[in-house]
């Protein structure tokens, strides 16, 4: 039986605050991510060494890979979002500042332009015509850089500025339109300034031996065939059950380089983890051995009468589907991880219509179905509720936790 313990001093480790400040990590920091210190803590707790291999099935912005690189512990990961794979791989590359400066010295906007953003409706609302033209001119130069690593480096510099020069902000699970002043003349200057900062970061970073030891691949964590190298440990944070849709949050970045049409983005959205209502079940995934834990069934029975007719099917299907998907993820890990391996998932409990869903405990129980032994649930902080939840149902903080399993021998 697992234990539940508090390590509230970890609360500063489960936000993106530090990642937004640290060089290279802040080349692009996802709004929902943990800090490198959390990875270091887990590596220490697991007694990981330079001979270990770490796996992150939800690689996000590459925090686990970078943090492992700092400790010279090999690590790899996957993600369904092409943008995540790109960001992670670009961050962990080794660069020579002299070469990057030489490339930047060739910067010019004198290229034949075409609209690179495709047909995503949000793009027309997010950018004025003159801002979009400036972005396209930078993108055209980036695409002409012959060295792929250099091209990716400057593309990440450009992608990191898109929100700043758009009429949008990343707000929860959405890209929200806002009214703000955007100066088109600053786009080129900001790109050059941002690139110089990143080059300086690269100059001050150690070029590690065997850079191929840290990388990300495009893949679905629910697929048992994605684990190509047997990991010793897993450190990750799956999408929270909070209705956040990353294809929407990063739709501008995806539109510039990673999808050609709105339908391409919708296709990725439908195939993503069922942490939001627009994701769909994948018929190719085999979850026949999955049994919803009693705690989940009782929670759904309590929640369903409180939901409106509109939400009843959408929300209950999302919640049920989320845990079925997590069964598949844990099953894939259990089949691929080394004997005596250890797994750490950073997760958050959630509250819908006043009913708390204990995600951490339900996942601990699901892990047992696939041969994982839940060791402990480490509570790192207690989160507040939305104003709407508190107004209708009162305040009941929900915990954010690290669920730790051992691979059963």
PyMOL commands that set and color helices and strands:
alter all, ss='L'
color gray80, all
select helices_A, chain A and resi 8-13+25-27+36-45+63-70+82-92+97-104+121-126+129-143+148-159+186-203+211-213+246-249+251-257+262-271+294-304+309-336+359-369+387-393
alter helices_A, ss='H'
color red, helices_A
select strands_A, chain A and resi 3-6+53-56+74-79+168-171+174-177+214-218+233-236+342-348+350-352+355-357+372-383+398-407
alter strands_A, ss='S'
color yellow, strands_A
deselect
rebuild
show_as cartoon
